[in-house]
Amino acid sequence: MKVTTNLRRESTRSHAFVRLSGDEPMTKSLRRPASDAVDRLLNPKSIAVVGSLREARFGGYVTTNNLLRFGYKGKIYPINPQYDTVLNLKVYPSVKDIPEPVDLVVTMAGAPAVPKIIADSVHNKAKVAIIISDGFGERNEDGSRLQQEIDRIAEAGGLRLLGPNTIGVANPAIGLVTTPYRVSYDKMIAGGVALCAQTGLIGPQNMPLEETHYGISKMCDFGNKCDLDEIDLLDYLVNDPETKVIAMHLEVVRDGQLFLQKAREVVPKKPVIVLKPGRTRESQRAMASHTGSLAGEDVIYDSAFKQAGVIRVDNFRELIEIPKVLATQPLPRGNRLAIVTISGGAGVMAIDIASTHGLSLAKLSAGTLEKLAAVSPVLASNPVDLGPGLPAYQVAGGIASPFPAMIEAILDDKNVDCLAMACPWGVRGKIAEVFGPMAKRNTKTTAVWVAGPSLAMAEEMNRDFEAIGLPTYPDGDAAIKALSVAVRYSRIKAQFSAAKGQVR
Amino acid sequence: MKVTTNLRRESTRSHAFVRLSGDEPMTKSLRRPASDAVDRLLNPKSIAVVGSLREARFGGYVTTNNLLRFGYKGKIYPINPQYDTVLNLKVYPSVKDIPEPVDLVVTMAGAPAVPKIIADSVHNKAKVAIIISDGFGERNEDGSRLQQEIDRIAEAGGLRLLGPNTIGVANPAIGLVTTPYRVSYDKMIAGGVALCAQTGLIGPQNMPLEETHYGISKMCDFGNKCDLDEIDLLDYLVNDPETKVIAMHLEVVRDGQLFLQKAREVVPKKPVIVLKPGRTRESQRAMASHTGSLAGEDVIYDSAFKQAGVIRVDNFRELIEIPKVLATQPLPRGNRLAIVTISGGAGVMAIDIASTHGLSLAKLSAGTLEKLAAVSPVLASNPVDLGPGLPAYQVAGGIASPFPAMIEAILDDKNVDCLAMACPWGVRGKIAEVFGPMAKRNTKTTAVWVAGPSLAMAEEMNRDFEAIGLPTYPDGDAAIKALSVAVRYSRIKAQFSAAKGQVR
């Protein structure tokens, strides 16, 4: 029952990074292998939903309805002793009464009822259970005891748990959406970003995933992490063919040593982007009073992430936005940036952001400058400034008219590794036509932003760009920061591969 | 003719901050007093528009039409020898033929035609001219000479100039909009933010001012600054009763010494927020090659701004967003922040941002905690977390139900100076009803953000908040950064007042 209570969360097996300094590292042998369970969690063939089946804005009815609305094709078993059918599905009085072992049990029943539900799930030989219910370790000592109890029952019975205090998971490719909150849309876009978090801020109930055409491979809210955690998801996602980039929000890393070891295995294959709150003493105190993790460890996190090739971002917006460029674009070979701007002033600001983040302004080749000048003399420089020519383009062939030749010239230039492109709103309605060939070619890391006097119009254009595989950002700063992360990952990947080569 | 070419702009009288170190400061006596001209620029009783009157997306027809659409009530004189009437207005062949002296001449005629138009404007005894046309100092040496020529003609004739290479000005209170680009809406909101820039990124042709209910007092694009500049606008805006906060984007400060002196006069009365690009060597080079300003001066700008009490922001988004809280909210008495969050995880992130920017988490008084607990036991802490109770509120009285008593308790607490408030999308449609009393009370500096699964819905709610005078931000980070600037300005104002007291 949440969107969400992390502040009061307590990880019953909390192992903070302070352990890195030698104090009782959790050894690998303590962990049960979970890849099969995580696969069932994210690709269940059958799901039992245990909770209120009253038509409301929250509960078992909503989860069941979400599964149907998002097109989940597996078997759904609503569980409730007071109903015979709901949403044309047969209702079973308890998990024990389901005629087959299910892959996944989802429950949002009140905390005191959960141990019985877990025991029933063990009896059913279910593979994994999502405990959406709150009132456990995050609440108080009674809750902690209850959490330990369900953990014990599950472990003894070979059942794996996600949560408690989670909104669960999503897998757009199969219409899997376990959130117990009503969602205002009924379609998620399948894509390359795996998004994991220790907060219900993620998930379709709270993110405009459809409106922004945001492509998700898998989504997972860890909740209190009484069992499955970031290590288990890394283990699974590194081999998940749909996942191109892994983005994680982590309040507590349960086993720092092991996390770094896993990350080092994953990073040469896929980028790992992490948001780790608790940068300041005040927020550390806020978390520490509830999670038992020690204050003062942020510097340790910072350097540990760097060692492991994990890229740390500064805020939640970046955690969501930055992975898009990594999920859809080729990796840049260098840091040389071409900028397309609709204003000289914006061009200067773009250079500021670029050089702050380690990108350099590409020196366009003489051939490129000639080709640009052939489109319009005022275009022959980097930043390529559409501004001065706008009135002329409007008269000549429309604002879209200079784009195809201009973009081709830039993409053909061997001095260009990546492209940050502003798109004026006059190109509205022609995105696929004008930029489709460029998106198909997919040779240089590109990030786009739309500027204009209407939010609705910009959002429509962003969707059109995302639909052809070009990632969009709210402004030039965000686009360029994302490109700089792609450059950084490209270097990290090369370093890790070189280091591996040396070890051989 | 622009959106915009600052990269190639050249300020013919460029005086960079390097002058601060003693080298030939521009003395005050070289400047002609401009406050009357700036008043005519921003409150003209009559306007001549010189440019193409063909119905198009750019030009004199568009400017004339914009003035009519935005409800400008003064006299409009379209100028063109080829037309008799346009948009039901009598057209005059030249500015010389206008039967009365006009306050303002606006021209977007081709650069070579501009000297004649300026001479005609002098003949007309016009007060001020906006030269939208480009192809002057920002283009090449010929353009520089042309710019010097018009400057000479104007100065000799007592005419003041804005530009060239500008989109001009706006004053929503009187429907004044000089942009030569078609605007997709026809209403600007009058408010407390004066927005000045050396770029056409500002202005209704490029900003969703109506959709975001953004309240503007005055807007001014300086362009090449051949005459009127930031000093003249500061002089005017400090006494403009509509202006509560002054936000400026400045590529080049023409007279550093004088700017600092002016800023020191303004800052005790109104906050001055500045975006000064050119933080890095690469962007400095990009500007330097076209403006003649010297590289390496960013540190000097930084410390000079600090001395003068000018608050420097990091990017264009902040330049636009941060002033909203200063334009609408009371100044905070201290730095103690209350946070309303819909998620514990978001609460931790909010504390991170707050403490990074010098805010401290308010310790709610025992009385406040009691009052919050009376609404719901899970609310009794700071951050005040709506998350755990959401399902219960949905059942009880709707998601809006806890807000009135909760907000009142927080605002009554003497330990709270400012409030960062997340609003869940379930409160949609009830903003005025639920938050109207709080907005009316207007006792504590407040910034709001809306979280939810739909952009359109969030935008609608943001508009509803802005309409009752509560400033909205895209996320908690932006809201808290804005509050931190309000705290900073509050301190600066107190320091400047104390220093003034000592001098007496």
Interface residues (C-beta under 8 A of the other chain):
Chain A: M1 K2 V3 T4 T5 N6 L7 R8 R9 A56 R57 F58 G59 D134 E138 P180 V183 S184 Y185 A197 Q198 T199 G200 L201 P204 Q205 N206 M207 P208 L209 E211 T212 H249 E251 P277 G278 R279 T280 R281 E282 S283 A286 M287 N315 F316 R317 I342 S343 G344 G345 A346 G347 V348 M349 I351 D352 I353 A354 S355 T356 S360 L361 V378 S381 P383 D385 G387 P388 L390 P391 Q394 V395 G426 A451 G452 P453 S454 L455 A456 M457 A458 E459 P474 D475 D477
Chain B: M1 K2 V3 T4 T5 N6 L7 R8 R9 A56 R57 F58 G59 D134 E138 P180 V183 S184 Y185 A197 Q198 T199 G200 L201 P204 Q205 N206 M207 P208 L209 E211 T212 H249 E251 P277 G278 R279 T280 R281 E282 S283 A286 M287 N315 F316 R317 I342 S343 G344 G345 A346 G347 V348 M349 I351 D352 I353 A354 S355 T356 S360 L361 V378 S381 P383 D385 G387 P388 L390 P391 Q394 V395 G426 A451 G452 P453 S454 L455 A456 M457 A458 E459 P474 D475 D477
